[in-house]
Amino acid sequence: MAADPALAPRSPLVGLVVTWSVAAVGAILIGILAPSRAMMTWYVVGFGVCVLLSFGVQLIRAETRGFILRVAAGCLGALLVMGVISVGFGVASLFTG
């Protein structure tokens, strides 16, 4: 009885880039559309969506090895992307009044 051949693992970067891209688009939309009094609340909601998306994307990938590391990398990257973009909007608001 022959063993099934091992498939080449898919690149984990695809799931990370998807999560980070959604974080960037979400942060930009929040910065443009959200009222200034509720902006930080919406950033927290957006980050929560990114955490769930990161978890879901890695579940769809269906590889157990490195699962926690990939989910953590997706969440941390989304946090950094949203943080940098929100700082940009904060600095811009200082000069626009």
C-alpha positions in Angstrom: 0.0 0.0 0.0 1.6 3.3 -1.1 1.5 6.4 1.0 -0.2 9.4 -0.4 2.3 12.0 -1.7 2.6 15.1 0.4 1.3 18.2 -1.2 3.5 21.3 -1.4 2.3 23.7 1.3 0.5 26.8 0.1 2.1 30.1 0.9 0.9 31.7 4.1 1.4 35.2 2.7 -1.8 35.1 0.8 -4.0 35.0 3.9 -1.9 37.6 5.6 -2.1 40.0 2.6 -5.8 39.6 2.5 -6.2 40.4 6.1 -3.8 43.4 6.0 -5.5 44.7 2.8 -8.9 44.6 4.4 -7.4 46.4 7.4 -6.0 49.2 5.2 -9.2 49.7 3.2 -11.3 49.6 6.4 -9.1 52.1 8.2 -9.2 54.5 5.3 -13.0 54.2 5.0 -13.3 54.7 8.8 -11.1 57.8 8.6 -13.1 59.3 5.8 -16.7 58.4 6.8 -16.8 58.1 10.6 -17.7 61.1 12.7 -14.8 62.4 14.7 -16.5 61.6 18.1 -17.0 57.9 17.2 -13.8 57.3 15.1 -11.9 55.3 17.7 -15.0 53.1 18.4 -15.2 52.3 14.7 -11.4 51.5 14.6 -12.0 49.0 17.4 -14.9 47.5 15.5 -12.8 47.4 12.3 -10.0 45.7 14.1 -12.4 43.1 15.5 -13.5 42.4 12.0 -9.9 41.9 11.0 -9.3 39.5 13.8 -12.3 37.4 12.8 -11.2 37.6 9.2 -7.7 36.4 10.0 -9.1 33.5 12.0 -11.4 32.6 9.2 -8.8 32.8 6.4 -6.5 30.6 8.3 -9.3 28.1 9.0 -10.1 28.0 5.3 -6.4 27.3 4.6 -6.8 24.1 6.6 -3.2 23.6 7.7 -2.6 22.9 11.4 1.1 23.5 11.5 1.7 27.2 12.4 -2.0 28.1 12.7 -1.6 30.2 15.9 1.5 32.0 14.5 -0.3 32.8 11.2 -3.4 34.1 13.0 -1.2 36.2 15.3 0.7 37.6 12.4 -2.5 38.5 10.6 -3.9 40.3 13.7 -0.7 42.1 14.5 -0.2 43.2 10.9 -3.8 44.5 10.8 -3.3 46.3 14.1 -0.1 48.0 12.7 -1.7 48.9 9.4 -4.8 50.4 11.1 -2.6 52.2 13.6 -0.4 53.8 11.0 -3.4 54.9 8.9 -5.2 56.3 12.0 -2.1 58.2 13.0 -2.0 59.7 9.5 -5.6 60.8 9.9 -4.9 62.2 13.3 -2.0 64.3 12.1 -4.1 65.5 9.2 -6.9 66.6 11.5 -4.4 68.8 13.4 -3.8 70.8 10.2 -7.3 70.9 8.8 -8.9 72.3 11.9 
